[in-house]
Amino acid sequence: METNKKRLVACPNCKKLSEFSSGNAFRPFCSERCKMIDLGLWASEQYAIPVEIKPEDLTDESFDH
């Protein structure tokens, strides 16, 4: 007999527990609202992935704007 345990995770935004399964279209978020809040933070550049800028990354093309 196989039991199906629900996997609950904390929503990255509000920390409310929500089911992490294909039945939750917003996973790992608890709702569309929390998902959109997170997207808005990325879009407004409040989240960023740090990358070290190397001198060879800076070309004359990057200053032609």
PDB file with SEQRES, HELIX, SHEET and CRYST1 records, atoms N, CA, C and O in Angstrom:
SEQRES   1 A   65  MET GLU THR ASN LYS LYS ARG LEU VAL ALA CYS PRO ASN          
SEQRES   2 A   65  CYS LYS LYS LEU SER GLU PHE SER SER GLY ASN ALA PHE          
SEQRES   3 A   65  ARG PRO PHE CYS SER GLU ARG CYS LYS MET ILE ASP LEU          
SEQRES   4 A   65  GLY LEU TRP ALA SER GLU GLN TYR ALA ILE PRO VAL GLU          
SEQRES   5 A   65  ILE LYS PRO GLU ASP LEU THR ASP GLU SER PHE ASP HIS          
HELIX    1 AA1 GLU A   32  ALA A   43  1                                  12    
HELIX    2 AA2 PRO A   55  ASP A   57  5                                   3    
HELIX    3 AA3 ASP A   60  PHE A   63  5                                   4    
SHEET    1 AA1 2 LEU A   8  ALA A  10  0                                        
SHEET    2 AA1 2 LEU A  17  GLU A  19 -1                                        
CRYST1    1.000    1.000    1.000  90.00  90.00  90.00 P 1           1          
ATOM      1  N   MET A   1       0.845  -1.177   0.000  1.00  0.00           N  
ATOM      2  CA  MET A   1       0.000   0.000   0.000  1.00  0.00           C  
ATOM      3  C   MET A   1       0.894   1.246   0.000  1.00  0.00           C  
ATOM      4  O   MET A   1       1.787   1.394   0.834  1.00  0.00           O  
ATOM      5  N   GLU A   2       0.632   2.107  -0.933  1.00  0.00           N  
ATOM      6  CA  GLU A   2       1.416   3.335  -1.071  1.00  0.00           C  
ATOM      7  C   GLU A   2       0.598   4.516  -0.572  1.00  0.00           C  
ATOM      8  O   GLU A   2      -0.549   4.702  -0.978  1.00  0.00           O  
ATOM      9  N   THR A   3       1.188   5.306   0.304  1.00  0.00           N  
ATOM     10  CA  THR A   3       0.493   6.492   0.795  1.00  0.00           C  
ATOM     11  C   THR A   3       1.055   7.713   0.085  1.00  0.00           C  
ATOM     12  O   THR A   3       2.263   7.840  -0.114  1.00  0.00           O  
ATOM     13  N   ASN A   4       0.171   8.587  -0.283  1.00  0.00           N  
ATOM     14  CA  ASN A   4       0.582   9.818  -0.947  1.00  0.00           C  
ATOM     15  C   ASN A   4       0.660  10.932   0.079  1.00  0.00           C  
ATOM     16  O   ASN A   4      -0.358  11.493   0.484  1.00  0.00           O  
ATOM     17  N   LYS A   5       1.873  11.245   0.493  1.00  0.00           N  
ATOM     18  CA  LYS A   5       2.066  12.341   1.430  1.00  0.00           C  
ATOM     19  C   LYS A   5       2.112  13.646   0.666  1.00  0.00           C  
ATOM     20  O   LYS A   5       2.733  13.734  -0.394  1.00  0.00           O  
ATOM     21  N   LYS A   6       1.464  14.645   1.196  1.00  0.00           N  
ATOM     22  CA  LYS A   6       1.526  15.974   0.598  1.00  0.00           C  
ATOM     23  C   LYS A   6       2.836  16.614   1.015  1.00  0.00           C  
ATOM     24  O   LYS A   6       3.203  16.602   2.190  1.00  0.00           O  
ATOM     25  N   ARG A   7       3.535  17.171   0.044  1.00  0.00           N  
ATOM     26  CA  ARG A   7       4.778  17.877   0.347  1.00  0.00           C  
ATOM     27  C   ARG A   7       4.444  19.350   0.512  1.00  0.00           C  
ATOM     28  O   ARG A   7       4.042  20.017  -0.442  1.00  0.00           O  
ATOM     29  N   LEU A   8       4.612  19.845   1.710  1.00  0.00           N  
ATOM     30  CA  LEU A   8       4.318  21.244   1.997  1.00  0.00           C  
ATOM     31  C   LEU A   8       5.618  22.031   2.062  1.00  0.00           C  
ATOM     32  O   LEU A   8       6.599  21.594   2.664  1.00  0.00           O  
ATOM     33  N   VAL A   9       5.606  23.192   1.435  1.00  0.00           N  
ATOM     34  CA  VAL A   9       6.766  24.089   1.462  1.00  0.00           C  
ATOM     35  C   VAL A   9       6.288  25.479   1.860  1.00  0.00           C  
ATOM     36  O   VAL A   9       5.128  25.838   1.654  1.00  0.00           O  
ATOM     37  N   ALA A  10       7.195  26.242   2.427  1.00  0.00           N  
ATOM     38  CA  ALA A  10       6.862  27.617   2.799  1.00  0.00           C  
ATOM     39  C   ALA A  10       6.938  28.502   1.563  1.00  0.00           C  
ATOM     40  O   ALA A  10       7.916  28.454   0.816  1.00  0.00           O  
ATOM     41  N   CYS A  11       5.924  29.296   1.353  1.00  0.00           N  
ATOM     42  CA  CYS A  11       5.900  30.248   0.241  1.00  0.00           C  
ATOM     43  C   CYS A  11       7.091  31.202   0.409  1.00  0.00           C  
ATOM     44  O   CYS A  11       7.281  31.751   1.495  1.00  0.00           O  
ATOM     45  N   PRO A  12       7.892  31.411  -0.637  1.00  0.00           N  
ATOM     46  CA  PRO A  12       9.037  32.306  -0.527  1.00  0.00           C  
ATOM     47  C   PRO A  12       8.657  33.748  -0.171  1.00  0.00           C  
ATOM     48  O   PRO A  12       9.485  34.504   0.337  1.00  0.00           O  
ATOM     49  N   ASN A  13       7.418  34.121  -0.436  1.00  0.00           N  
ATOM     50  CA  ASN A  13       6.996  35.494  -0.175  1.00  0.00           C  
ATOM     51  C   ASN A  13       6.384  35.667   1.214  1.00  0.00           C  
ATOM     52  O   ASN A  13       6.873  36.459   2.020  1.00  0.00           O  
ATOM     53  N   CYS A  14       5.320  34.928   1.488  1.00  0.00           N  
ATOM     54  CA  CYS A  14       4.583  35.146   2.747  1.00  0.00           C  
ATOM     55  C   CYS A  14       4.844  34.079   3.804  1.00  0.00           C  
ATOM     56  O   CYS A  14       4.388  34.210   4.940  1.00  0.00           O  
ATOM     57  N   LYS A  15       5.562  33.040   3.449  1.00  0.00           N  
ATOM     58  CA  LYS A  15       5.928  31.934   4.356  1.00  0.00           C  
ATOM     59  C   LYS A  15       4.768  31.017   4.734  1.00  0.00           C  
ATOM     60  O   LYS A  15       4.936  30.140   5.582  1.00  0.00           O  
ATOM     61  N   LYS A  16       3.599  31.198   4.128  1.00  0.00           N  
ATOM     62  CA  LYS A  16       2.462  30.311   4.354  1.00  0.00           C  
ATOM     63  C   LYS A  16       2.782  28.957   3.723  1.00  0.00           C  
ATOM     64  O   LYS A  16       3.362  28.900   2.638  1.00  0.00           O  
ATOM     65  N   LEU A  17       2.404  27.860   4.401  1.00  0.00           N  
ATOM     66  CA  LEU A  17       2.646  26.536   3.841  1.00  0.00           C  
ATOM     67  C   LEU A  17       1.693  26.274   2.687  1.00  0.00           C  
ATOM     68  O   LEU A  17       0.493  26.535   2.775  1.00  0.00           O  
ATOM     69  N   SER A  18       2.259  25.749   1.594  1.00  0.00           N  
ATOM     70  CA  SER A  18       1.436  25.396   0.442  1.00  0.00           C  
ATOM     71  C   SER A  18       1.939  24.086  -0.140  1.00  0.00           C  
ATOM     72  O   SER A  18       3.103  23.722   0.028  1.00  0.00           O  
ATOM     73  N   GLU A  19       1.047  23.385  -0.827  1.00  0.00           N  
ATOM     74  CA  GLU A  19       1.388  22.087  -1.390  1.00  0.00           C  
ATOM     75  C   GLU A  19       2.291  22.266  -2.613  1.00  0.00           C  
ATOM     76  O   GLU A  19       2.002  23.057  -3.510  1.00  0.00           O  
ATOM     77  N   PHE A  20       3.382  21.517  -2.624  1.00  0.00           N  
ATOM     78  CA  PHE A  20       4.302  21.549  -3.765  1.00  0.00           C  
ATOM     79  C   PHE A  20       3.974  20.337  -4.624  1.00  0.00           C  
ATOM     80  O   PHE A  20       4.518  19.250  -4.432  1.00  0.00           O  
ATOM     81  N   SER A  21       3.074  20.551  -5.574  1.00  0.00           N  
ATOM     82  CA  SER A  21       2.660  19.471  -6.467  1.00  0.00           C  
ATOM     83  C   SER A  21       2.144  20.082  -7.757  1.00  0.00           C  
ATOM     84  O   SER A  21       1.974  21.297  -7.864  1.00  0.00           O  
ATOM     85  N   SER A  22       1.901  19.228  -8.726  1.00  0.00           N  
ATOM     86  CA  SER A  22       1.374  19.715  -9.999  1.00  0.00           C  
ATOM     87  C   SER A  22      -0.024  20.307  -9.841  1.00  0.00           C  
ATOM     88  O   SER A  22      -0.496  21.018 -10.728  1.00  0.00           O  
ATOM     89  N   GLY A  23      -0.682  20.026  -8.733  1.00  0.00           N  
ATOM     90  CA  GLY A  23      -1.995  20.593  -8.455  1.00  0.00           C  
ATOM     91  C   GLY A  23      -1.946  22.061  -8.052  1.00  0.00           C  
ATOM     92  O   GLY A  23      -2.969  22.746  -8.065  1.00  0.00           O  
ATOM     93  N   ASN A  24      -0.756  22.543  -7.694  1.00  0.00           N  
ATOM     94  CA  ASN A  24      -0.591  23.948  -7.313  1.00  0.00           C  
ATOM     95  C   ASN A  24       0.100  24.664  -8.473  1.00  0.00           C  
ATOM     96  O   ASN A  24       1.318  24.567  -8.627  1.00  0.00           O  
ATOM     97  N   ALA A  25      -0.659  25.365  -9.269  1.00  0.00           N  
ATOM     98  CA  ALA A  25      -0.127  26.026 -10.463  1.00  0.00           C  
ATOM     99  C   ALA A  25       0.870  27.139 -10.129  1.00  0.00           C  
ATOM    100  O   ALA A  25       1.611  27.580 -11.008  1.00  0.00           O  
ATOM    101  N   PHE A  26       0.899  27.590  -8.898  1.00  0.00           N  
ATOM    102  CA  PHE A  26       1.759  28.709  -8.516  1.00  0.00           C  
ATOM    103  C   PHE A  26       2.997  28.266  -7.740  1.00  0.00           C  
ATOM    104  O   PHE A  26       3.749  29.108  -7.248  1.00  0.00           O  
ATOM    105  N   ARG A  27       3.217  26.961  -7.625  1.00  0.00           N  
ATOM    106  CA  ARG A  27       4.339  26.455  -6.825  1.00  0.00           C  
ATOM    107  C   ARG A  27       5.650  27.088  -7.227  1.00  0.00           C  
ATOM    108  O   ARG A  27       5.854  27.264  -8.428  1.00  0.00           O  
ATOM    109  N   PRO A  28       6.533  27.435  -6.365  1.00  0.00           N  
ATOM    110  CA  PRO A  28       6.521  27.174  -4.933  1.00  0.00           C  
ATOM    111  C   PRO A  28       5.742  28.221  -4.132  1.00  0.00           C  
ATOM    112  O   PRO A  28       5.764  28.208  -2.901  1.00  0.00           O  
ATOM    113  N   PHE A  29       5.057  29.121  -4.830  1.00  0.00           N  
ATOM    114  CA  PHE A  29       4.279  30.160  -4.148  1.00  0.00           C  
ATOM    115  C   PHE A  29       2.912  29.608  -3.763  1.00  0.00           C  
ATOM    116  O   PHE A  29       2.458  28.604  -4.314  1.00  0.00           O  
ATOM    117  N   CYS A  30       2.264  30.272  -2.814  1.00  0.00           N  
ATOM    118  CA  CYS A  30       0.953  29.799  -2.359  1.00  0.00           C  
ATOM    119  C   CYS A  30      -0.178  30.323  -3.242  1.00  0.00           C  
ATOM    120  O   CYS A  30      -1.266  29.748  -3.264  1.00  0.00           O  
ATOM    121  N   SER A  31       0.075  31.411  -3.966  1.00  0.00           N  
ATOM    122  CA  SER A  31      -1.000  32.018  -4.749  1.00  0.00           C  
ATOM    123  C   SER A  31      -0.419  32.831  -5.905  1.00  0.00           C  
ATOM    124  O   SER A  31       0.784  33.087  -5.970  1.00  0.00           O  
ATOM    125  N   GLU A  32      -1.301  33.222  -6.803  1.00  0.00           N  
ATOM    126  CA  GLU A  32      -0.869  34.072  -7.915  1.00  0.00           C  
ATOM    127  C   GLU A  32      -0.350  35.413  -7.389  1.00  0.00           C  
ATOM    128  O   GLU A  32       0.604  35.970  -7.933  1.00  0.00           O  
ATOM    129  N   ARG A  33      -0.976  35.923  -6.339  1.00  0.00           N  
ATOM    130  CA  ARG A  33      -0.553  37.196  -5.751  1.00  0.00           C  
ATOM    131  C   ARG A  33       0.911  37.144  -5.322  1.00  0.00           C  
ATOM    132  O   ARG A  33       1.689  38.037  -5.659  1.00  0.00           O  
ATOM    133  N   CYS A  34       1.288  36.103  -4.579  1.00  0.00           N  
ATOM    134  CA  CYS A  34       2.673  35.989  -4.118  1.00  0.00           C  
ATOM    135  C   CYS A  34       3.630  35.802  -5.296  1.00  0.00           C  
ATOM    136  O   CYS A  34       4.742  36.328  -5.289  1.00  0.00           O  
ATOM    137  N   LYS A  35       3.198  35.066  -6.286  1.00  0.00           N  
ATOM    138  CA  LYS A  35       4.022  34.868  -7.480  1.00  0.00           C  
ATOM    139  C   LYS A  35       4.268  36.198  -8.199  1.00  0.00           C  
ATOM    140  O   LYS A  35       5.388  36.468  -8.633  1.00  0.00           O  
ATOM    141  N   MET A  36       3.238  37.021  -8.325  1.00  0.00           N  
ATOM    142  CA  MET A  36       3.366  38.303  -9.013  1.00  0.00           C  
ATOM    143  C   MET A  36       4.185  39.311  -8.197  1.00  0.00           C  
ATOM    144  O   MET A  36       4.898  40.132  -8.773  1.00  0.00           O  
ATOM    145  N   ILE A  37       4.090  39.256  -6.883  1.00  0.00           N  
ATOM    146  CA  ILE A  37       4.920  40.121  -6.043  1.00  0.00           C  
ATOM    147  C   ILE A  37       6.390  39.801  -6.301  1.00  0.00           C  
ATOM    148  O   ILE A  37       7.207  40.706  -6.475  1.00  0.00           O  
ATOM    149  N   ASP A  38       6.721  38.516  -6.323  1.00  0.00           N  
ATOM    150  CA  ASP A  38       8.102  38.095  -6.574  1.00  0.00           C  
ATOM    151  C   ASP A  38       8.567  38.535  -7.964  1.00  0.00           C  
ATOM    152  O   ASP A  38       9.685  39.027  -8.116  1.00  0.00           O  
ATOM    153  N   LEU A  39       7.725  38.362  -8.963  1.00  0.00           N  
ATOM    154  CA  LEU A  39       8.068  38.786 -10.322  1.00  0.00           C  
ATOM    155  C   LEU A  39       8.312  40.290 -10.373  1.00  0.00           C  
ATOM    156  O   LEU A  39       9.234  40.752 -11.045  1.00  0.00           O  
ATOM    157  N   GLY A  40       7.491  41.047  -9.668  1.00  0.00           N  
ATOM    158  CA  GLY A  40       7.654  42.497  -9.622  1.00  0.00           C  
ATOM    159  C   GLY A  40       8.982  42.909  -9.005  1.00  0.00           C  
ATOM    160  O   GLY A  40       9.596  43.881  -9.445  1.00  0.00           O  
ATOM    161  N   LEU A  41       9.428  42.177  -7.991  1.00  0.00           N  
ATOM    162  CA  LEU A  41      10.720  42.477  -7.372  1.00  0.00           C  
ATOM    163  C   LEU A  41      11.868  42.229  -8.347  1.00  0.00           C  
ATOM    164  O   LEU A  41      12.829  42.996  -8.385  1.00  0.00           O  
ATOM    165  N   TRP A  42      11.767  41.155  -9.136  1.00  0.00           N  
ATOM    166  CA  TRP A  42      12.795  40.903 -10.161  1.00  0.00           C  
ATOM    167  C   TRP A  42      12.748  41.999 -11.233  1.00  0.00           C  
ATOM    168  O   TRP A  42      13.787  42.506 -11.656  1.00  0.00           O  
ATOM    169  N   ALA A  43      11.535  42.358 -11.666  1.00  0.00           N  
ATOM    170  CA  ALA A  43      11.388  43.354 -12.735  1.00  0.00           C  
ATOM    171  C   ALA A  43      11.886  44.728 -12.317  1.00  0.00           C  
ATOM    172  O   ALA A  43      12.393  45.483 -13.146  1.00  0.00           O  
ATOM    173  N   SER A  44      11.745  45.057 -11.038  1.00  0.00           N  
ATOM    174  CA  SER A  44      12.204  46.364 -10.556  1.00  0.00           C  
ATOM    175  C   SER A  44      13.666  46.321 -10.113  1.00  0.00           C  
ATOM    176  O   SER A  44      14.184  47.280  -9.540  1.00  0.00           O  
ATOM    177  N   GLU A  45      14.314  45.201 -10.387  1.00  0.00           N  
ATOM    178  CA  GLU A  45      15.735  44.992 -10.095  1.00  0.00           C  
ATOM    179  C   GLU A  45      16.050  45.062  -8.603  1.00  0.00           C  
ATOM    180  O   GLU A  45      17.165  45.413  -8.220  1.00  0.00           O  
ATOM    181  N   GLN A  46      15.075  44.730  -7.763  1.00  0.00           N  
ATOM    182  CA  GLN A  46      15.347  44.644  -6.330  1.00  0.00           C  
ATOM    183  C   GLN A  46      16.048  43.331  -5.995  1.00  0.00           C  
ATOM    184  O   GLN A  46      16.697  43.208  -4.955  1.00  0.00           O  
ATOM    185  N   TYR A  47      15.909  42.350  -6.891  1.00  0.00           N  
ATOM    186  CA  TYR A  47      16.671  41.107  -6.808  1.00  0.00           C  
ATOM    187  C   TYR A  47      17.704  41.167  -7.923  1.00  0.00           C  
ATOM    188  O   TYR A  47      17.425  41.689  -9.002  1.00  0.00           O  
ATOM    189  N   ALA A  48      18.873  40.647  -7.675  1.00  0.00           N  
ATOM    190  CA  ALA A  48      19.902  40.598  -8.713  1.00  0.00           C  
ATOM    191  C   ALA A  48      20.842  39.441  -8.411  1.00  0.00           C  
ATOM    192  O   ALA A  48      21.066  39.089  -7.253  1.00  0.00           O  
ATOM    193  N   ILE A  49      21.376  38.867  -9.449  1.00  0.00           N  
ATOM    194  CA  ILE A  49      22.372  37.817  -9.310  1.00  0.00           C  
ATOM    195  C   ILE A  49      23.725  38.487  -9.464  1.00  0.00           C  
ATOM    196  O   ILE A  49      24.044  38.999 -10.537  1.00  0.00           O  
ATOM    197  N   PRO A  50      24.536  38.490  -8.391  1.00  0.00           N  
ATOM    198  CA  PRO A  50      25.822  39.192  -8.466  1.00  0.00           C  
ATOM    199  C   PRO A  50      26.793  38.508  -9.429  1.00  0.00           C  
ATOM    200  O   PRO A  50      26.985  37.292  -9.400  1.00  0.00           O  
ATOM    201  N   VAL A  51      27.386  39.324 -10.266  1.00  0.00           N  
ATOM    202  CA  VAL A  51      28.373  38.840 -11.225  1.00  0.00           C  
ATOM    203  C   VAL A  51      29.552  39.802 -11.204  1.00  0.00           C  
ATOM    204  O   VAL A  51      29.380  41.018 -11.276  1.00  0.00           O  
ATOM    205  N   GLU A  52      30.735  39.248 -11.105  1.00  0.00           N  
ATOM    206  CA  GLU A  52      31.927  40.088 -11.132  1.00  0.00           C  
ATOM    207  C   GLU A  52      32.183  40.537 -12.568  1.00  0.00           C  
ATOM    208  O   GLU A  52      32.239  39.709 -13.478  1.00  0.00           O  
ATOM    209  N   ILE A  53      32.336  41.831 -12.772  1.00  0.00           N  
ATOM    210  CA  ILE A  53      32.606  42.370 -14.105  1.00  0.00           C  
ATOM    211  C   ILE A  53      34.109  42.328 -14.352  1.00  0.00           C  
ATOM    212  O   ILE A  53      34.903  42.843 -13.566  1.00  0.00           O  
ATOM    213  N   LYS A  54      34.472  41.705 -15.456  1.00  0.00           N  
ATOM    214  CA  LYS A  54      35.877  41.589 -15.836  1.00  0.00           C  
ATOM    215  C   LYS A  54      36.185  42.641 -16.892  1.00  0.00           C  
ATOM    216  O   LYS A  54      35.294  43.013 -17.656  1.00  0.00           O  
ATOM    217  N   PRO A  55      37.416  43.131 -16.957  1.00  0.00           N  
ATOM    218  CA  PRO A  55      37.770  44.147 -17.962  1.00  0.00           C  
ATOM    219  C   PRO A  55      37.451  43.712 -19.394  1.00  0.00           C  
ATOM    220  O   PRO A  55      37.071  44.541 -20.220  1.00  0.00           O  
ATOM    221  N   GLU A  56      37.603  42.419 -19.694  1.00  0.00           N  
ATOM    222  CA  GLU A  56      37.311  41.965 -21.064  1.00  0.00           C  
ATOM    223  C   GLU A  56      35.815  41.966 -21.378  1.00  0.00           C  
ATOM    224  O   GLU A  56      35.426  41.894 -22.544  1.00  0.00           O  
ATOM    225  N   ASP A  57      34.968  42.048 -20.335  1.00  0.00           N  
ATOM    226  CA  ASP A  57      33.524  42.147 -20.555  1.00  0.00           C  
ATOM    227  C   ASP A  57      33.134  43.542 -21.036  1.00  0.00           C  
ATOM    228  O   ASP A  57      32.089  43.708 -21.665  1.00  0.00           O  
ATOM    229  N   LEU A  58      33.953  44.536 -20.749  1.00  0.00           N  
ATOM    230  CA  LEU A  58      33.664  45.909 -21.122  1.00  0.00           C  
ATOM    231  C   LEU A  58      34.310  46.198 -22.477  1.00  0.00           C  
ATOM    232  O   LEU A  58      35.530  46.318 -22.593  1.00  0.00           O  
ATOM    233  N   THR A  59      33.480  46.304 -23.468  1.00  0.00           N  
ATOM    234  CA  THR A  59      33.978  46.605 -24.810  1.00  0.00           C  
ATOM    235  C   THR A  59      33.476  47.974 -25.226  1.00  0.00           C  
ATOM    236  O   THR A  59      32.608  48.557 -24.577  1.00  0.00           O  
ATOM    237  N   ASP A  60      34.024  48.471 -26.300  1.00  0.00           N  
ATOM    238  CA  ASP A  60      33.565  49.770 -26.835  1.00  0.00           C  
ATOM    239  C   ASP A  60      32.098  49.700 -27.246  1.00  0.00           C  
ATOM    240  O   ASP A  60      31.399  50.712 -27.207  1.00  0.00           O  
ATOM    241  N   GLU A  61      31.624  48.517 -27.639  1.00  0.00           N  
ATOM    242  CA  GLU A  61      30.233  48.358 -28.057  1.00  0.00           C  
ATOM    243  C   GLU A  61      29.271  48.669 -26.922  1.00  0.00           C  
ATOM    244  O   GLU A  61      28.164  49.143 -27.174  1.00  0.00           O  
ATOM    245  N   SER A  62      29.661  48.417 -25.689  1.00  0.00           N  
ATOM    246  CA  SER A  62      28.758  48.656 -24.567  1.00  0.00           C  
ATOM    247  C   SER A  62      28.580  50.140 -24.269  1.00  0.00           C  
ATOM    248  O   SER A  62      27.703  50.506 -23.487  1.00  0.00           O  
ATOM    249  N   PHE A  63      29.391  50.998 -24.875  1.00  0.00           N  
ATOM    250  CA  PHE A  63      29.282  52.436 -24.656  1.00  0.00           C  
ATOM    251  C   PHE A  63      28.770  53.185 -25.883  1.00  0.00           C  
ATOM    252  O   PHE A  63      28.787  54.416 -25.893  1.00  0.00           O  
ATOM    253  N   ASP A  64      28.316  52.474 -26.918  1.00  0.00           N  
ATOM    254  CA  ASP A  64      27.848  53.104 -28.158  1.00  0.00           C  
ATOM    255  C   ASP A  64      26.406  53.596 -28.069  1.00  0.00           C  
ATOM    256  O   ASP A  64      25.882  54.100 -29.062  1.00  0.00           O  
ATOM    257  N   HIS A  65      25.765  53.472 -26.951  1.00  0.00           N  
ATOM    258  CA  HIS A  65      24.344  53.836 -26.834  1.00  0.00           C  
ATOM    259  C   HIS A  65      24.228  55.278 -26.795  1.00  0.00           C  
ATOM    260  O   HIS A  65      23.120  55.806 -26.699  1.00  0.00           O  
TER     261      HIS A  65                                                      
END                                                                             
